[in-house]
């Protein structure tokens, strides 16, 4: 599944402004370096981040611990009040549907790329 770091950056930036706090405070609350907070907020360096980093930032921004992981995956973030309760059947089905939609979109993208690759000169010839 594709990771949407731009969406993570927008979510962090919007939330920092909404809460009226500074990067330094987010870094202190989360125990994540201010440099990493800056990289994520402005989407300047794309690299794999630990689940712990995203969780710590989510909590520091007063969200559910899995909020940023859901944003990254392109799924609906859980409500902050849902931390301890099991998901309802409808919520589980919605999460499954979100995941399947993301998979279908990814497969469509791969399909398009393969079609373009085979349509280009020098591509594979199936006439043999």
Rosetta blueprint (number, residue, H / E / L):
1 X L
2 X L
3 X L
4 X L
5 X H
6 X H
7 X H
8 X H
9 X H
10 X H
11 X H
12 X H
13 X H
14 X H
15 X H
16 X H
17 X H
18 X H
19 X H
20 X L
21 X L
22 X L
23 X H
24 X H
25 X H
26 X H
27 X H
28 X H
29 X H
30 X H
31 X L
32 X L
33 X L
34 X H
35 X H
36 X H
37 X H
38 X H
39 X H
40 X H
41 X H
42 X H
43 X L
44 X L
45 X L
46 X L
47 X L
48 X L
49 X L
50 X L
51 X H
52 X H
53 X H
54 X H
55 X H
56 X H
57 X H
58 X H
59 X H
60 X H
61 X L
62 X L
63 X L
64 X L
65 X L
66 X L
67 X H
68 X H
69 X H
70 X H
71 X H
72 X H
73 X H
74 X L
75 X L
76 X L
77 X L
78 X L
79 X L
80 X H
81 X H
82 X H
83 X L
84 X L
85 X L
86 X L
87 X L
88 X L
89 X H
90 X H
91 X H
92 X H
93 X H
94 X H
95 X H
96 X H
97 X H
98 X H
99 X H
100 X H
101 X H
102 X H
103 X H
104 X H
105 X H
106 X H
107 X H
108 X H
109 X H
110 X H
111 X H
112 X H
113 X H
114 X H
115 X H
116 X H
117 X H
118 X H
119 X H
120 X L
121 X L
122 X L
123 X L
124 X L
125 X L
126 X L
127 X L
128 X L
